Amino acid sequence: MFGQSSLGSTSTNRMNDFEVVAPPEDSVSALEFSPATVQQNFLIAGSWDSSVRCWEVEQTGKTVPKSMKTMGGPVLDVCWSDDGTKVFIASEKQVKIWDLASDQQMQVAAHEAPVKTCHWIKSSNYTCLMTGSWDKTLKFWDARSPNPMLAINLPERCYCADVDYPMAVVGTAGRGLIIYSLENSPTEFKRQESPLKYQHRTISIFRDKKKAPTGYALGSIEGRVGIQYVNPLNPKDNFTFKCHRSSGSAGFQDIYAVNDIAFHPIHGTLVTVGSDGTFSFWDKDARTKLKSSEIMDQSITKRSFNANGQIFAYAVGPAWSKGHEYFNPTKKPQIFLRSCYEDLKPRTT
């Protein structure tokens, strides 16, 4: 069983969490555990240092570096194929596929501007890669062809996206949200305006009790999360809540960006991570906070749950939210692992 850290005073982490060895040299911009189809736990991290790294995470909490690839520019997103044999890497204006067994890579997608998001889609009758870009397009690729199967024009640049078949959701500049149905082929289902007044940064789909995707959580740069159902039974089912804020001086509040959100694969509860250097676990149905972390000495930029929901990974590093004058070159990026299954159990009434 993946237990809590016994690193004691040797850990630099205030929560005593396991530290991943040989982290990137710059902020982590993408963090994803391998899918349930893979027996072991592998963790992929993409970074602003243009690297993509892979570790095996052992049940003891020990991490073993497996491989590293260097791209031509910063990595903005990564995703796994459903069988866990390949990783897709969005860097600059293209996406490459990394075959882990052969250690070979090749380009599978291209845009006119940097690619911000990449997601693998597996349906009963097709598999493809969905890429969202600052060139205001959403494209769908068969990895064997140089041309997209489908290209959809977006009203603005793609800032964030998520996929949980048969649903996809894309957040654009200008606070736009577009929901797609992926059955048979990707088609636009609904457009919504963000319930948040400020620019959104992250989006994550959640499921209902029958495990069908039914809505999404949206995080903004103004320390706020919106819970939105695609088809709410009651308009009051949609709500927003404040988070990642601290009481500043003279009665003012310091408000930080929500950098990433994820739903627990078993419990359906969620985590938010922010530029205030904390993560928080929430139960959206009970509308309550389950746990808050200690404050790290840098922002938390990314997060990931492993497939069975036992391990929570989070990346600590500069997010530049306070500007370059607060950058401390002596503080290096770090990735931590935490046993999380019990902490994320829903609140019992």
Disulfide bonds with the S-S distance in Angstrom:
none
